Amino acid sequence: MESKLVIYNTLTRQKERFEPLHAPNVGMYVCGPTVYGDPHLGHARPAITFDLVFRYLKHLGYKVRYVRNITDVGHLEHDADEGEDKIAKKARVEQLEPMEIAQYYTNRYHQAMDALGCLRPSIEPHATGHIIEQQQLVQQILDNGFAYESNGSIYFDIEEYNKKFRYGILSGRSLENIKDESRELAGVGEKHNQADFALWKKAQPEHIMRWPSPWSDGFPGWHCECTAMGRKYLGDEFDIHGGGMDLVFPHHECEIAQAQASMGHPAVKYWMHNNMLTINGQKMGKSYNNFITLEQFFTGNHPLLEKAYGPMTIRFFVLSAHYRGTVDFSNEALLAAEKGLEKLMNAISDIERIAISSQCDPETERIVKSLRQKCYDAMNDDFATPQVISHLFEACTTINKLVDHKATICADCLKELKEVMHLFAFDILGLSSVQGSGLTVNGSDAREAAFGKVMDMVLELRAKAKAEKDWATSDKIRDELAAAGFEVKDTKDGVTWKLNK
């Protein structure tokens, strides 16, 4: 299968033609959430980014195995090797079992991602379900001489590793720079070098989450899970590893080192990273205490929000920027996204109202016949969604002209226009006219369909009243709908309605 798709590879710092290791099969691993709090906007960006990649690769005909992990142990405070486990700390505060915390926030994460239109991954392994695989990884690294035991904990020996391989190949950092940075930390403690990172940590008496191992009762280091689970479900080598830019160092750098140290060769061909969502120029995250949860976006219940924003508005907002570019949160940007999404959805809906002519006018024919290829060219250029949206907006202008009878279109071109708009807006970008209601969206599609049927019934009653010249009833229905937030328009092509949220 010949691919025209090019992907920016963080490892090589350049765009490369996408050539899977075992086409038509594609293996993709994406770092998922640490489940100790409600998902926020920072979680939405990687989920939407790699949902887009998943959708497009499947559209191109690849058989994609998409693995996204759930971190439910081993992620210590401040992403370091010391401190309390984030989930265990939350469990202690809430007086719950750690697995209660993990399950609750995993469910919350799923509900939010469903609302955002993200497809579920093929496999979603949990770190706690793969302790044996992580212990096996640690033992391999020990056996190969790239790790050492210290007081029951196992640490990766970066200096020993760097004699044969290069630590810092992904982030571009040199070992000396890493060592200089780590010298600022207080004391080396158990480590030979403060830059070394934990593969297995001996649990302190107060530590709730622990498992037996050849070295101590303890728990795996945070970096181990992705290396172990990626290999288990995608093999010793696979195509794509994705995640946020904040994971390049140390997490993904450590993953590369673990794979090389255990197998003698790299595991990943293409490293993909989405950039950060910021708020007033600062990374959004729990540790910065500046995050807005997705539920707060969906309800508008946050001091920084002027109003509620639907899940599809959030998705459109994220896709309106290239995944490798930074996006700074503002109400103005979200309001613009809301209007842009409404414009696109209204235009797609209006396609059904376009009258067919015997032939197209030249401008309409040019725009329609070039639209599909323009959108493909943008997607094939490292998933350039802003360009795709721009091309769809150009088509929206044409649709508006056709609805207003200021342009003409033939049956074949109208069919092509509808197919391309649906393909790229719905199937690939994953947008929907259904906004949902946030974290309780199960069955929202069915509710939306029922909602539409009720509106059709009400408008039929209004049409009947008008036909019988019962203007009082007709106006009353229209006014009552307007009071409830519905905008009803009588056009020469029929009645249209929309809900002004």
C-alpha positions, 0 to 999 in steps of 0.5 A: 500500500503506497502512502502519500501521508507524511508525519513529523517525527520528533526523533528525526526532527523532520517530516517523513513519509509514513511507511508502516513496518508491516502494512497494512497493519499499523501499531500505535501506542499513545500515553493515556491519563493518570487517573486521580482527578477529573479530565481537563482541557489538557487531556482533551488535546492528545485524545482528539489529536490521536483520535484524528490519526486513528480515524485517518489511518483507518480511512486510508485502509490500514488495520490499526491497533490503537493502544492507550494506557491507563496509569493507575500506579507508579506515577509519583508527585512532580513526575519524580522518583520520590514522593507519594503516588498520585493515586494513593495520595488521593485515596488517602485524602478521600479515605477510599481504596486506590482502585476506587479512585482509579476506577471512578476517574477512569469512568469520568475520563471515558465519559468525557472522551466519548462526549468529545467524539473520540473513538475508544482505543483497540486496547486500553491496558492498565499499569496495575494489570501488567506488573509481571510484564514490568518486572520482566522488563526490569530483569532484562535491563538488569541482566544486560548491565544497564541497571543496579539494585540499591536498598531494594529499589532498581535504578537505570544506570544512565552513564553505563547506558550512554557508553553504548547508546545515546541518552537524550536522542529524543529531547536533544539533551546531552548527558552532561546537561542532564547531570548538571540539572540533576545536581541541583537536587538535594543529595544522590541518596540511593542512586549512583547518579541523580540523573538515574531513574527508577525502574522499581521502587521499594515501598515504604511502610506507609505506601498502600500500593505494593507488589512482591518482586525478586528485589522488594515489595514495591511498585514499578517506576512510572516509565516502565508501564508504556515500554512493557505494555507497548511491547506486549500488545504491539510487538518488539517494534511498532509504528507510532508512539504518541503523547503530549510534548511534555512527555518528551523528557523525561518519560519518552526519553526513558522509554527509548532507553528502556527499550534499547537496554532490554532489547538492543534496538529501538521499539518505535519508528515514528514519535508524534507529539502534540503541543500544549494547551496553555492558559495565559501562556502557562501549561494547563495542568493539575500541578499548576492549579490552573486547569479547567475540567471538561465538565466545567467547560460543558456546564460553564461552572468556572470563574474563567468561563463566560458561558458553557461550551459544548463538547463539539465546540471544544473539539473544533477549537482543538482541531482549528490549530495544527496539533504541533502548534501551541493553543492558548485558552481564551473565551474569545477563541472558544466563541470563535470556535463555536461560531465556526462550528455552527457555520460548518454544521449549518452549511452541511445541513443546508446541502439538503435544500439545494436545488439541482440544475442541469449544469454547474456554473464554472466557479461552483464546478471548480470549487467542488471538483477540487475540494476532495483533493485539497482536503486529502493534501492537507491531511497527508501533510502531517494532519494539517486540520486548519487547512482542511477546515479552511477548505470546508469553509470555502465550500460553505460559502458556495453552499450558501450561494447555492441555497440563495440561488446565486449559483447553480450545481448539477446532480453529480457535483451536488452528490460529490459536495455532500460526500466530501463534506460528510467524509471530512467533517464527520468521519475524519475530523470527528465533528458532529451537530450533536453537542451532548451534555458533557459527562452524562452523554450516554445515549445522546445520539438517540435523544438527539434523534428523538428531539428532532422528531418532536420538532418535526411534529411541532412544525408540521402542526404549525404548517397545518395551521398556516394551511388552514389560515389559522394565523393565531395558532401558527404565530403562537407556535413560532413565538413559543419556540422562539421563547424556548431558544428555537429560531424558525425561518420560513424560506421559499424552499421550506421551513428551517430551524435551529436551537440557539444555545 
